[in-house]
Amino acid sequence: MKIAVYGASGMVGSRIAAEAVRRGHEVTGVTRSGGELPAGVRAVQGSANDVASVKEVVGAADVVAVALGPSRTGGDHQDYLDAVDNLIAAVQGTPTRLLVVGGAGGLSIGGQRVVDGPDFPAEYKQESLTVAQALDALQVTDESVNWTMQHPAYVIAPGERTGTFRLGLDEPVGTNISAEDFAVATLDEFEKPAHNRKRFTLGY
């Protein structure tokens, strides 16, 4: 399988890329900087905000993992939303799957989004609201867009690859997940699709 990973030098993207290589897939890692990537990953310098670049990357991939997020340093969050829109447009009407990494804030408990709860950390709120907008954009696409959004548990951090975790749909599962096991779930989804045009989550 040909897999493209946007944000392949980041915490989550690098684990997804490494897990894909581990399973014998052909992996292209796309980064703005063209920086160092996991062994076995073909590096491409590009941006999800560049329409021509996105079309080229998507056209050569069976599946695309988007491990990007809104700016945490004061940048315009519209850049992130535009990138997601570009990727949606590029996969529309093609067999290429699109998996976007979400956040726990977009999940729901009893019908209320986690991000709207009184205890949600203020420093992550705008980021979570922006990612929730990306989910909205995916959900209103037509059937020709084969998308998935994968949400981590509340805490995702580097850790152990155990291969053992629980899956859920709209509500949080557990409180934490390692980035390594998050990547295992991503590749499981690519190899045996179970959440076409849906979102899912995982945790311990």
BELFENQUI-V712925 format. One record per residue. N is the residue number from 1. RES is the residue in three letters. PSI is psi in whole degrees, -180 to 180 (999 if undefined). BURIAL is + if it has 9 or more other C-alpha atoms within 8 Angstrom, else -. Layout:
n/res/psi/burial
N/RES/PSI/BURIAL
N/RES/PSI/BURIAL
//
This chain:
n/res/psi/burial
1/MET/140/-
2/LYS/118/+
3/ILE/128/+
4/ALA/137/+
5/VAL/115/+
6/TYR/136/+
7/GLY/35/+
8/ALA/-7/+
9/SER/-3/+
10/GLY/177/-
11/MET/-49/+
12/VAL/-46/+
13/GLY/-39/+
14/SER/-35/+
15/ARG/-39/+
16/ILE/-45/+
17/ALA/-44/+
18/ALA/-40/+
19/GLU/-37/+
20/ALA/-42/+
21/VAL/-44/+
22/ARG/-35/-
23/ARG/5/-
24/GLY/16/-
25/HIS/162/+
26/GLU/116/+
27/VAL/131/+
28/THR/126/+
29/GLY/123/+
30/VAL/124/+
31/THR/154/+
32/ARG/-36/-
33/SER/-20/-
34/GLY/26/+
35/GLY/-177/-
36/GLU/138/-
37/LEU/168/+
38/PRO/152/+
39/ALA/137/-
40/GLY/-2/-
41/VAL/130/+
42/ARG/124/-
43/ALA/133/+
44/VAL/129/+
45/GLN/121/+
46/GLY/176/+
47/SER/142/+
48/ALA/-7/+
49/ASN/-3/+
50/ASP/107/+
51/VAL/-45/-
52/ALA/-42/-
53/SER/-43/+
54/VAL/-44/+
55/LYS/-40/+
56/GLU/-45/-
57/VAL/-49/+
58/VAL/-38/+
59/GLY/-22/-
60/ALA/7/-
61/ALA/149/+
62/ASP/-36/+
63/VAL/149/+
64/VAL/125/+
65/ALA/131/+
66/VAL/95/+
67/ALA/56/+
68/LEU/167/+
69/GLY/164/-
70/PRO/156/+
71/SER/139/+
72/ARG/6/-
73/THR/25/-
74/GLY/2/-
75/GLY/166/-
76/ASP/121/-
77/HIS/-14/+
78/GLN/-29/-
79/ASP/-42/+
80/TYR/-46/+
81/LEU/-38/+
82/ASP/-39/+
83/ALA/-44/+
84/VAL/-42/+
85/ASP/-41/+
86/ASN/-42/+
87/LEU/-39/+
88/ILE/-46/+
89/ALA/-36/-
90/ALA/-34/+
91/VAL/-15/+
92/GLN/129/+
93/GLY/8/-
94/THR/166/-
95/PRO/-2/-
96/THR/129/+
97/ARG/150/+
98/LEU/119/+
99/LEU/121/+
100/VAL/129/+
101/VAL/122/+
102/GLY/-156/+
103/GLY/164/+
104/ALA/-26/+
105/GLY/-26/+
106/GLY/-7/+
107/LEU/169/+
108/SER/148/+
109/ILE/117/+
110/GLY/32/-
111/GLY/-8/-
112/GLN/132/-
113/ARG/142/+
114/VAL/-41/+
115/VAL/-23/+
116/ASP/-1/-
117/GLY/156/-
118/PRO/-21/-
119/ASP/4/-
120/PHE/132/+
121/PRO/127/-
122/ALA/-33/-
123/GLU/-17/-
124/TYR/0/-
125/LYS/-49/+
126/GLN/-39/-
127/GLU/-46/+
128/SER/-38/+
129/LEU/-37/+
130/THR/-43/+
131/VAL/-34/+
132/ALA/-34/+
133/GLN/-36/+
134/ALA/-40/+
135/LEU/-43/+
136/ASP/-43/-
137/ALA/-38/+
138/LEU/-42/+
139/GLN/-23/-
140/VAL/3/-
141/THR/161/-
142/ASP/179/-
143/GLU/-12/-
144/SER/-3/-
145/VAL/113/+
146/ASN/92/+
147/TRP/160/+
148/THR/141/+
149/MET/130/+
150/GLN/116/+
151/HIS/134/+
152/PRO/172/+
153/ALA/-180/+
154/TYR/-40/+
155/VAL/125/-
156/ILE/131/+
157/ALA/161/-
158/PRO/142/-
159/GLY/-142/-
160/GLU/144/-
161/ARG/101/-
162/THR/-29/-
163/GLY/7/-
164/THR/118/-
165/PHE/173/+
166/ARG/145/+
167/LEU/152/+
168/GLY/-178/+
169/LEU/-84/-
170/ASP/-25/+
171/GLU/148/+
172/PRO/148/+
173/VAL/119/+
174/GLY/-170/+
175/THR/-17/+
176/ASN/164/+
177/ILE/144/+
178/SER/152/+
179/ALA/-31/+
180/GLU/-45/+
181/ASP/-29/+
182/PHE/-43/+
183/ALA/-37/+
184/VAL/-44/+
185/ALA/-36/+
186/THR/-48/+
187/LEU/-34/+
188/ASP/-43/+
189/GLU/-39/+
190/PHE/-42/-
191/GLU/-33/-
192/LYS/81/-
193/PRO/128/-
194/ALA/-7/-
195/HIS/51/+
196/ASN/128/-
197/ARG/39/+
198/LYS/172/-
199/ARG/160/+
200/PHE/167/+
201/THR/169/+
202/LEU/156/+
203/GLY/179/+
204/TYR/999/+
//
